[in-house]
Amino acid sequence: MPPSRAMLTSAISSPRQAASGTSRPQSAWRRVVREVPGFCAPRPEARQEGIARRAADGLVRVGAVEDDAALRQSAQESEEDQLARILAESEETERAEKRRRLEAQASQESEEDQLARILAESAATAEAEARARAEALRRADDERKPLTTAEFVALWRATEEGTGVAMTDIEAGTLVRTGNAAGSVSGATQDKAQYGRLFFGATRTVAELTNLKASEVFVDIGCGVGNATMQMACTVGCEARGIELMPDRHIVGHEHMWPALQHAIGERDGPPPKVGEVVLRQADLADPAIAEFLSSADVAFVNNYNEIFGARSCKHGERSLDEHVARVFACMKPGSRMVTFHPLALGMDAEKVNEVRRDRGLAPSADASFFTKAQSTLAPGPTAWAPRGEDVVSWSDGPIKAYLYTRTAQSLEKACFLCTNRKCVGKDIPTAFVNEESLDLVTECIFCGESRRPAERDRGESRRG
Ligand SMILES: C[S@@+](CC[C@H](N)C(=O)[O-])C[C@H]1O[C@@H](n2cnc3c(N)ncnc32)[C@H](O)[C@@H]1O
């Protein structure tokens, strides 16, 4: 039985031939004969014999033999034509397939381009929207106002009522006052530390004295429960930090008061106030690991009243806490301010050194000293939230002296001073106030050893209060 057209086509367009591209109709035909099962080309002699036999039987006319040869010739030609056509068709199919693949690839590439464009467009839109949102937030933030001190006090009291725990009760309890037991500031240990709290009006005065701004960072060094820290964040709107040595005091502020106060702020009627971040840490102010956290603030407050950070507050032979505080101040950037309730041993302020220099025939200089100093008195008195009067601090009903130090800009980045000895080279060469290696405070000229004589008004104040 002759092979079907499908068999033929498949044999001719076998992958090997198609790939070589060298096939000829004849060779393809030979392959068909060889490979297609059951197919066999007719032998010419056999075909002639058949015709002669059928002519002898009178079944075909005699001339049919020649006719048949012509027919055979034409049949063979048409088979070759057919093969050529099939091959041509196969090549065409192959070309069409290739074209389709190329077109598909091209359309895929353009889809990728399209996708990239859409993504880029959407990223640009998202960026513009984010910018607009940030700008709207900034505008809204600028328009938001911090709480007034009276509002803060009202919320503080609401918090006390809400939690059922008044600050005065907490302070009177063993938790906070543990450190105030006998011997708490007697020298050999810091396992205990004296506690006392700055009241609302005096805290506001510290903000006013230092001209604390919302864009600045405030820190209370020895913050107790963090009352001043929270008030500054809420009433100035600045970032406010605090560190406290005693864990119980830290916990009261960090885990109870501030969360409760935030809740009260959230519940309050009216537009949300601008409240800065509050960062309360339990740490020793003498720990070098906390130094940067403290000195990177713009405004620091230290309630070191009655020498509680003086020699009697620290272990025998170690630097006093006040010395550590002095180092923190010297490491703050120019323009920074610090308020203390006891003077620091920083030596003479810029005005005083230049006065001495002038007296000794030396030119005044910005390098003469790294700070200016001002003193003021905080007095008890009536306030909007306490019409009958509010004390300055929790342990006294009297006035409290406050010292305001301001870091000045000098030719060196670090705090430095000039010698006042007109014969010393140190009169023109600034000496750093903090020894970078030992972290000691340098209180004498490194060239001639002259002391940075403390200003007159620093003397005799240490025992007050
Ligand atoms: C007088 S209280 C002031 C609290 C708060 N600043 C205020 O004025 O309302 C001083 C605080 O300093 C803390 N203190 C003492 N030594 C400290 C140290 N080495 N490091 C950190 N805090 C310390 C005490 O535990 C105490 O709570």
The ligand as an SDF file (V2000), in Angstrom:
LIG
                    3D

 27 29  0  0  0  0  0  0  0  0999 V2000
   17.4810   65.9750   93.1550 C   0  0  0  0  0  0  0  0  0  0  0  0
   16.9880   64.6730   92.0980 S   0  0  0  0  0  0  0  0  0  0  0  0
   16.4070   65.5720   90.6990 C   0  0  0  0  0  0  0  0  0  0  0  0
   15.2820   64.9380   89.8910 C   0  0  0  0  0  0  0  0  0  0  0  0
   14.8370   65.7490   88.7320 C   0  0  0  0  0  0  0  0  0  0  0  0
   15.9480   66.1570   87.9350 N   0  0  0  0  0  0  0  0  0  0  0  0
   14.0720   66.9780   89.1590 C   0  0  0  0  0  0  0  0  0  0  0  0
   14.7320   67.9940   89.3610 O   0  0  0  0  0  0  0  0  0  0  0  0
   12.8720   66.9630   89.2630 O   0  0  0  0  0  0  0  0  0  0  0  0
   18.5680   64.0750   91.5570 C   0  0  0  0  0  0  0  0  0  0  0  0
   18.4790   62.7480   90.8560 C   0  0  0  0  0  0  0  0  0  0  0  0
   19.7520   62.4100   90.3470 O   0  0  0  0  0  0  0  0  0  0  0  0
   19.8900   61.0190   90.4310 C   0  0  0  0  0  0  0  0  0  0  0  0
   21.2980   60.6190   90.4090 N   0  0  0  0  0  0  0  0  0  0  0  0
   22.1900   60.6090   91.3980 C   0  0  0  0  0  0  0  0  0  0  0  0
   23.3650   60.1430   91.0080 N   0  0  0  0  0  0  0  0  0  0  0  0
   23.2340   59.8460   89.6810 C   0  0  0  0  0  0  0  0  0  0  0  0
   24.1180   59.3050   88.7220 C   0  0  0  0  0  0  0  0  0  0  0  0
   25.3550   58.9650   88.9910 N   0  0  0  0  0  0  0  0  0  0  0  0
   23.6510   59.1280   87.4730 N   0  0  0  0  0  0  0  0  0  0  0  0
   22.3770   59.4500   87.1750 C   0  0  0  0  0  0  0  0  0  0  0  0
   21.5050   59.9540   88.0470 N   0  0  0  0  0  0  0  0  0  0  0  0
   21.9240   60.1510   89.3140 C   0  0  0  0  0  0  0  0  0  0  0  0
   19.2340   60.6830   91.7460 C   0  0  0  0  0  0  0  0  0  0  0  0
   18.9030   59.3330   91.8280 O   0  0  0  0  0  0  0  0  0  0  0  0
   18.0600   61.6210   91.7610 C   0  0  0  0  0  0  0  0  0  0  0  0
   16.9090   60.9920   91.2960 O   0  0  0  0  0  0  0  0  0  0  0  0
  1  2  1  0
  2  3  1  0
  2 10  1  0
  3  4  1  0
  4  5  1  0
  5  6  1  0
  5  7  1  0
  7  8  2  0
  7  9  1  0
 10 11  1  0
 11 12  1  0
 11 26  1  0
 12 13  1  0
 13 14  1  0
 13 24  1  0
 14 15  1  0
 14 23  1  0
 15 16  2  0
 16 17  1  0
 17 18  1  0
 17 23  2  0
 18 19  1  0
 18 20  2  0
 20 21  1  0
 21 22  2  0
 22 23  1  0
 24 25  1  0
 24 26  1  0
 26 27  1  0
M  CHG  2   2   1   9  -1
M  END
$$$$
